[in-house]
Amino acid sequence: MTRLVVMGVSGCGKSTVGALLAQRLGVAFLDADSLHPPANLAKMAGGVPLTDADRWPWLRLVGAALAAEPHGAVVACSALRRPYRDLLREAAPDLRFVHLVGTRAQLAARMSSRDGHFMPVSLLDTQLATLEPLAPDEPGVELDCTLDPGSLVGAALREVVAVTR
């Protein structure tokens, strides 16, 4: 069974890559943004960064959703800090991570080109400041988000999924 979180800051391609990975693996896909309470979405849309107090209940929902999928799942979730990822692993101990990374300029350009997304570019710097890359003992891989989605899916399948089977 495969359980993956495609993680990173806003604009890195989590939803696109996550949906493609889930399709290739034949497992459920969930965009963790869909589990945010309306208050969190309103805060971010208003340019106010979330606090840990805002994030913990949301992350518990994400972890429960991961654990509830009997055949595995891929979730697109920022999972910016190690403690957030630890909480997700408590719910799904076999969890692996695909961290999509890019430069601030690349991410800002991608965010600016999106229509109708709740996350403003003005919050990118707070996300980058909060981000803690995967530690060597965390199961996963870091990939360059500027690669095309198909290449990212291929790399994730080779680097993360193959070692979990």
BATOR-551783 format. One line per 8 residues: their letters; for each residue x, y, z of N, C-alpha, C, CB. Coordinates in steps of 0.1 Angstrom, whole numbers, plus 5000, padded with zeros to 4 digits. Glycine has a CB too. Example, Ala and Ser with C-alpha at 12.3 -4.5 7.8 and 13.67 -1.06 7.14 Angstrom:
residues 2
as = 5132,4943,5078,5123,4955,5078,5132,4967,5078,5113,4955,5090  5128,4978,5071,5137,4989,5071,5129,5000,5079,5141,4994,5057
end
This chain:
residues 165
mtrlvvmg = 5008,4988,5000,5000,5000,5000,5009,5012,5000,4990,5000,5012  5005,5022,4992,5013,5034,4991,5005,5046,4997,5016,5037,4976  5012,5053,5006,5007,5066,5011,5017,5076,5010,5003,5064,5027  5014,5087,5002,5023,5097,4999,5017,5111,5002,5028,5097,4984  5026,5120,5006,5023,5134,5007,5032,5141,4997,5024,5140,5021  5026,5148,4988,5033,5157,4979,5033,5171,4986,5027,5158,4964  5045,5175,4990,5045,5187,4999,5053,5198,4993,5052,5183,5012  5052,5210,4999,5060,5222,4995,5051,5234,4997,5065,5220,4981
vsgcgkst = 5057,5245,4994,5050,5258,4995,5040,5260,4984,5060,5270,4995  5032,5270,4985,5022,5273,4975,5029,5275,4961,5013,5285,4979  5023,5270,4951,5028,5273,4937,5038,5262,4932,5034,5286,4937  5041,5252,4940,5052,5243,4936,5046,5232,4927,5058,5237,4948  5033,5230,4927,5027,5220,4918,5022,5208,4926,5037,5216,4908  5019,5209,4939,5015,5197,4947,5003,5191,4941,5013,5202,4961  4993,5199,4938,4980,5193,4933,4981,5186,4920,4969,5204,4933  4988,5192,4911,4990,5186,4898,4997,5173,4898,4997,5196,4888
vgallaqr = 5009,5173,4905,5017,5162,4906,5010,5151,4915,5031,5165,4912  5004,5155,4925,4997,5145,4934,4986,5138,4927,4991,5152,4946  4978,5145,4919,4967,5139,4912,4972,5129,4901,4958,5150,4905  4983,5133,4895,4989,5124,4885,4995,5112,4891,5000,5131,4877  5001,5113,4903,5007,5102,4910,4996,5092,4914,5015,5107,4922  4985,5098,4920,4974,5089,4924,4968,5082,4913,4963,5098,4931  4967,5088,4902,4962,5082,4890,4971,5070,4885,4960,5092,4878  4984,5073,4885,4993,5062,4881,4993,5051,4891,5007,5068,4880
lgvaflda = 4992,5053,4904,4992,5043,4914,4978,5036,4916,4997,5049,4927  4968,5042,4910,4954,5037,4912,4949,5038,4927,4954,5022,4908  4953,5049,4933,4949,5052,4947,4941,5065,4947,4961,5052,4957  4935,5068,4959,4927,5080,4960,4937,5092,4961,4919,5079,4973  4931,5104,4956,4939,5116,4957,4930,5126,4965,4942,5122,4943  4937,5133,4974,4931,5143,4982,4939,5156,4982,4928,5138,4996  4933,5167,4979,4940,5180,4981,4937,5185,4995,4935,5191,4970  4947,5185,5004,4945,5189,5018,4938,5203,5019,4958,5189,5025
dslhppan = 4940,5211,5009,4933,5224,5010,4918,5223,5012,4937,5233,4998  4912,5212,5006,4898,5210,5007,4893,5207,5022,4894,5199,4998  4903,5204,5030,4899,5202,5044,4901,5214,5054,4908,5190,5050  4906,5225,5048,4908,5237,5056,4894,5242,5060,4915,5248,5049  4892,5246,5073,4879,5252,5076,4878,5266,5069,4878,5254,5092  4866,5271,5068,4864,5284,5061,4872,5295,5067,4850,5287,5061  4874,5295,5080,4882,5305,5087,4896,5306,5082,4881,5303,5102  4902,5294,5080,4916,5293,5075,4917,5299,5061,4921,5279,5076
lakmaggv = 4908,5295,5053,4908,5300,5039,4906,5315,5038,4896,5293,5031  4897,5320,5047,4895,5334,5047,4907,5342,5052,4883,5338,5056  4914,5336,5062,4926,5342,5067,4936,5343,5056,4932,5334,5079  4939,5332,5049,4949,5332,5039,4945,5341,5027,4952,5318,5033  4933,5340,5023,4928,5349,5012,4930,5364,5015,4913,5346,5009  4929,5367,5028,4931,5381,5033,4945,5384,5035,4923,5383,5046  4955,5375,5032,4969,5378,5033,4974,5376,5047,4971,5392,5029  4967,5369,5055,4972,5366,5069,4977,5352,5070,4960,5369,5079
pltdadrw = 4989,5350,5074,4995,5336,5075,4988,5328,5086,5010,5337,5077  4987,5315,5084,4982,5307,5094,4992,5305,5105,4978,5293,5088  4987,5303,5117,4995,5300,5129,4995,5285,5131,4990,5308,5142  5003,5280,5140,5003,5266,5143,4989,5262,5149,5014,5262,5154  4983,5271,5157,4970,5269,5163,4959,5267,5151,4966,5280,5172  4961,5274,5140,4952,5272,5129,4955,5259,5122,4954,5283,5119  4968,5255,5121,4972,5243,5113,4969,5230,5120,4986,5244,5110  4971,5229,5133,4970,5216,5140,4957,5209,5137,4972,5217,5155
pwlrlvga = 4945,5215,5139,4932,5208,5137,4931,5203,5122,4920,5217,5140  4936,5212,5113,4936,5208,5099,4945,5196,5096,4940,5221,5090  4957,5196,5101,4966,5185,5099,4961,5172,5105,4980,5188,5105  4953,5173,5116,4947,5161,5122,4937,5155,5112,4941,5164,5135  4929,5164,5105,4920,5160,5095,4927,5153,5083,4911,5171,5090  4938,5159,5079,4946,5153,5068,4951,5140,5072,4957,5163,5064  4956,5138,5084,4961,5125,5088,4950,5115,5089,4968,5127,5102  4939,5119,5094,4928,5109,5095,4923,5105,5081,4916,5116,5103
alaaephg = 4923,5114,5072,4919,5111,5058,4929,5101,5052,4918,5124,5049  4942,5104,5054,4952,5094,5049,4950,5080,5055,4966,5100,5052  4948,5080,5068,4947,5067,5075,4934,5060,5070,4947,5069,5090  4924,5067,5067,4911,5061,5063,4911,5054,5050,4900,5071,5064  4921,5057,5041,4921,5051,5028,4927,5037,5028,4929,5060,5018  4918,5027,5027,4923,5013,5028,4933,5008,5018,4911,5004,5029  4933,5015,5006,4942,5010,4995,4953,5020,4993,4934,5008,4983  4955,5030,5001,4966,5039,5000,4960,5052,4994,4976,5034,4991
avvacsal = 4968,5063,4994,4964,5076,4989,4976,5085,4987,4954,5082,5000  4973,5095,4979,4983,5106,4976,4976,5118,4981,4988,5106,4961  4982,5126,4989,4977,5139,4994,4986,5150,4990,4974,5138,5009  4980,5161,4985,4988,5173,4983,4986,5181,4996,4982,5181,4970  4997,5184,5003,4996,5191,5015,5010,5198,5017,4993,5181,5027  5009,5211,5022,5021,5219,5023,5031,5212,5033,5018,5232,5028  5026,5207,5044,5035,5199,5054,5048,5207,5056,5037,5185,5049  5048,5219,5059,5059,5228,5058,5070,5225,5069,5055,5242,5060
rrpyrdll = 5066,5220,5081,5075,5218,5092,5076,5203,5096,5071,5227,5104  5087,5200,5101,5089,5186,5106,5078,5182,5116,5103,5185,5113  5074,5190,5126,5064,5186,5135,5050,5183,5128,5061,5196,5146  5047,5190,5117,5035,5187,5109,5036,5174,5103,5033,5199,5099  5048,5171,5097,5050,5158,5091,5049,5147,5101,5063,5158,5083  5055,5149,5113,5055,5139,5123,5040,5136,5127,5063,5144,5136  5032,5146,5128,5018,5144,5131,5011,5135,5120,5010,5157,5133  5014,5138,5108,5008,5130,5097,5013,5116,5098,5012,5136,5083
reaapdlr = 5026,5114,5101,5031,5100,5102,5025,5093,5114,5046,5101,5103  5021,5100,5124,5015,5093,5136,5002,5086,5131,5011,5103,5147  4995,5093,5122,4982,5088,5116,4985,5077,5106,4974,5099,5110  4995,5078,5098,4999,5069,5087,5014,5066,5088,4995,5075,5073  5018,5057,5096,5032,5054,5099,5040,5051,5086,5034,5043,5108  5034,5046,5076,5041,5042,5064,5042,5053,5054,5034,5030,5057  5039,5065,5058,5039,5077,5049,5052,5081,5044,5033,5089,5057  5053,5084,5031,5065,5089,5024,5062,5103,5018,5069,5079,5013
fvhlvgtr = 5072,5111,5016,5070,5125,5011,5077,5127,4998,5076,5134,5022  5071,5135,4990,5077,5140,4977,5077,5156,4979,5069,5136,4964  5089,5161,4982,5090,5176,4984,5093,5183,4971,5100,5179,4995  5084,5191,4966,5087,5199,4954,5092,5212,4957,5073,5200,4945  5104,5215,4952,5111,5228,4955,5114,5236,4943,5124,5225,4963  5115,5249,4945,5118,5259,4935,5123,5272,4941,5106,5261,4925  5128,5281,4933,5132,5293,4938,5120,5302,4941,5142,5300,4928  5123,5313,4949,5112,5322,4952,5106,5328,4939,5117,5333,4961
aqlaarms = 5115,5332,4930,5111,5338,4917,5102,5328,4909,5123,5343,4909  5106,5316,4908,5098,5306,4901,5084,5304,4907,5106,5292,4900  5084,5303,4920,5072,5300,4927,5062,5312,4926,5074,5297,4942  5068,5324,4928,5060,5336,4927,5054,5338,4913,5068,5349,4930  5061,5335,4903,5056,5335,4889,5045,5325,4887,5067,5333,4879  5046,5313,4892,5036,5303,4891,5023,5308,4898,5041,5290,4896  5025,5313,4910,5013,5317,4918,5006,5329,4911,5018,5322,4932  5014,5338,4905,5008,5350,4899,5000,5345,4887,5019,5359,4894
srdghfmp = 5003,5334,4881,4996,5330,4869,4983,5322,4871,5005,5322,4860  4980,5319,4884,4968,5311,4888,4956,5320,4889,4971,5303,4901  4945,5316,4884,4933,5323,4886,4924,5317,4897,4925,5324,4873  4919,5325,4906,4909,5321,4915,4914,5313,4927,4899,5313,4908  4927,5313,4929,4933,5305,4941,4932,5314,4953,4947,5300,4938  4929,5309,4965,4928,5316,4977,4941,5322,4982,4922,5308,4988  4953,5315,4978,4966,5319,4984,4972,5330,4976,4975,5307,4985  4974,5342,4982,4980,5353,4975,4995,5352,4975,4976,5367,4981
vslldtql = 5002,5357,4965,5016,5357,4964,5023,5364,4976,5021,5365,4951  5015,5373,4983,5021,5380,4994,5024,5371,5006,5011,5391,4999  5018,5359,5006,5021,5349,5017,5033,5339,5014,5009,5341,5020  5038,5340,5002,5049,5331,4998,5061,5332,5007,5053,5334,4983  5065,5345,5010,5077,5346,5019,5075,5340,5033,5080,5361,5020  5062,5341,5038,5060,5335,5051,5061,5320,5050,5046,5339,5057  5056,5314,5039,5057,5300,5037,5071,5295,5036,5049,5295,5025  5079,5303,5028,5093,5299,5027,5101,5300,5040,5100,5309,5016
atleplap = 5097,5310,5048,5104,5312,5061,5100,5300,5071,5100,5325,5067  5088,5295,5069,5083,5284,5078,5088,5271,5073,5068,5284,5078  5091,5269,5060,5095,5256,5055,5107,5250,5061,5097,5258,5040  5106,5238,5065,5117,5230,5070,5119,5218,5060,5115,5225,5084  5130,5218,5052,5131,5207,5042,5132,5193,5049,5144,5209,5034  5129,5183,5042,5130,5169,5047,5143,5167,5054,5127,5159,5036  5143,5162,5065,5156,5158,5072,5160,5144,5067,5154,5157,5088  5173,5141,5068,5178,5128,5063,5171,5116,5068,5193,5127,5066
depgveld = 5165,5117,5080,5158,5105,5085,5143,5105,5081,5159,5105,5100  5138,5115,5074,5124,5115,5069,5124,5108,5056,5119,5129,5068  5114,5098,5054,5113,5090,5042,5107,5099,5031,5105,5078,5044  5116,5101,5021,5111,5109,5009,5122,5114,5000,5102,5120,5014  5118,5122,4991,5127,5127,4981,5124,5142,4978,5126,5119,4968  5134,5150,4975,5132,5164,4971,5134,5164,4956,5142,5173,4978  5124,5171,4949,5124,5172,4934,5123,5186,4930,5114,5163,4928  5129,5190,4919,5128,5203,4913,5115,5205,4907,5140,5206,4903
ctldpgsl = 5107,5214,4912,5093,5216,4907,5092,5222,4893,5086,5225,4917  5104,5227,4888,5103,5232,4874,5103,5221,4863,5114,5242,4872  5106,5209,4867,5105,5198,4858,5090,5196,4854,5111,5184,4864  5088,5190,4842,5074,5188,4838,5068,5178,4847,5074,5184,4823  5054,5179,4848,5047,5170,4857,5050,5155,4855,5033,5172,4857  5051,5151,4842,5053,5137,4839,5067,5133,4844,5053,5135,4824  5077,5141,4843,5090,5138,4848,5090,5137,4864,5101,5148,4844  5083,5146,4870,5082,5146,4884,5075,5133,4889,5074,5158,4890
vgaalrev = 5064,5129,4882,5058,5117,4886,5067,5105,4884,5045,5115,4877  5074,5104,4873,5084,5093,4871,5094,5093,4882,5090,5095,4857  5100,5104,4885,5110,5105,4896,5104,5100,4909,5116,5119,4897  5092,5105,4912,5086,5101,4925,5084,5086,4925,5073,5108,4927  5079,5080,4914,5077,5066,4914,5090,5058,4916,5071,5062,4901  5101,5063,4910,5114,5056,4911,5120,5058,4925,5124,5062,4900  5119,5070,4930,5127,5073,4942,5119,5070,4955,5130,5088,4942  5106,5071,4955,5099,5070,4967,5090,5057,4967,5090,5082,4970
vavtr = 5082,5055,4957,5073,5044,4957,5080,5031,4956,5063,5046,4945  5090,5030,4947,5096,5017,4945,5102,5012,4958,5107,5019,4935  5107,5020,4967,5113,5016,4979,5103,5012,4990,5123,5026,4985  5090,5015,4988,5080,5012,4998,5073,4999,4994,5070,5023,4999  5076,4993,4983,5069,4981,4979,5077,4968,4983,5066,4981,4964
end
